[in-house]
């Protein structure tokens, strides 16, 4: 679905990712959804400040509760990413 939605969109890649992050907050998406989308956003050079800007822009529409929930889920997603990296390091043979 993601490659198809990218091809179908007329938005540039950065705008598309910012819109997707806004949509995640709007639908109260799970942490893993943020993990995948924030990794893609980071590859495009989208930093935390731009994500905060998106949340500030959508808060009057989706509500501060959704923005607070999204922020918490991003923290969870970052914790998941750290755990995955630690597991990967542990599974690598020692030199």
C-alpha positions as CSV (number, residue, x, y, z in Angstrom):
1,X,0.0,0.0,0.0
2,X,2.8,2.5,0.8
3,X,4.5,2.4,-2.6
4,X,1.2,2.7,-4.3
5,X,0.2,5.7,-2.2
6,X,3.6,7.3,-2.9
7,X,3.1,6.9,-6.6
8,X,-0.5,8.1,-6.5
9,X,0.4,11.3,-4.6
10,X,1.4,14.5,-6.3
11,X,3.1,15.6,-3.1
12,X,6.9,15.8,-2.9
13,X,8.4,13.1,-0.6
14,X,9.0,15.4,2.4
15,X,5.5,16.9,2.3
16,X,4.0,13.4,1.9
17,X,5.9,12.1,5.0
18,X,4.7,15.1,7.1
19,X,1.1,14.5,6.0
20,X,1.4,10.9,6.9
21,X,2.8,11.7,10.4
22,X,-0.2,14.1,10.8
23,X,-2.6,11.4,9.8
24,X,-1.0,9.0,12.3
25,X,-1.8,11.4,15.1
26,X,-5.3,12.0,13.7
27,X,-6.2,8.3,13.8
28,X,-4.3,7.6,17.1
29,X,-2.0,5.1,15.3
30,X,0.1,2.6,17.3
31,X,3.7,3.1,18.1
32,X,5.0,0.8,15.5
33,X,3.4,2.9,12.8
34,X,5.4,5.9,14.0
35,X,8.5,3.8,14.1
36,X,8.2,2.9,10.4
37,X,7.2,6.4,9.2
38,X,9.7,8.3,11.3
39,X,12.5,6.1,10.0
40,X,11.4,7.0,6.4
41,X,11.1,10.7,7.4
42,X,14.6,10.7,8.9
43,X,16.0,9.4,5.6
44,X,14.4,12.4,3.9
45,X,16.1,14.8,6.4
46,X,12.9,15.5,8.4
47,X,14.0,16.3,12.0
48,X,12.1,16.4,15.3
49,X,11.6,20.1,15.0
50,X,9.5,19.6,11.8
51,X,7.5,16.9,13.4
52,X,6.8,19.2,16.4
53,X,5.7,21.8,13.8
54,X,3.3,19.4,12.3
55,X,1.8,18.6,15.7
56,X,1.5,22.3,16.6
57,X,-0.3,22.8,13.3
58,X,-2.8,19.9,13.7
59,X,-3.5,20.3,17.5
60,X,-6.4,22.7,17.0
61,X,-8.0,20.2,14.6
62,X,-7.3,16.8,16.2
63,X,-7.1,18.0,19.8
64,X,-4.3,18.2,22.3
65,X,-5.1,14.8,23.6
66,X,-4.3,13.2,20.2
67,X,-1.1,15.2,20.0
68,X,0.0,14.2,23.5
69,X,-0.9,10.6,22.6
70,X,1.2,10.8,19.4
71,X,4.1,12.2,21.3
72,X,4.0,9.4,23.8
73,X,3.8,6.8,21.0
74,X,6.9,8.4,19.4
75,X,8.7,7.9,22.7
76,X,7.6,4.3,22.7
77,X,8.7,3.9,19.1
78,X,12.1,5.3,19.9
79,X,12.4,2.8,22.8
80,X,11.5,0.0,20.5
81,X,14.1,1.1,18.0
82,X,16.8,1.2,20.7
83,X,15.8,-2.3,21.9
84,X,16.0,-3.7,18.4
85,X,19.4,-2.2,17.9
86,X,20.6,-3.7,21.2
87,X,19.2,-7.1,20.2
88,X,21.0,-6.8,16.8
89,X,24.3,-6.0,18.5
90,X,23.9,-8.9,20.9
91,X,23.3,-11.3,18.0
92,X,26.4,-10.3,16.2
93,X,29.5,-12.4,16.8
94,X,32.2,-10.9,18.9
95,X,35.5,-10.1,17.4
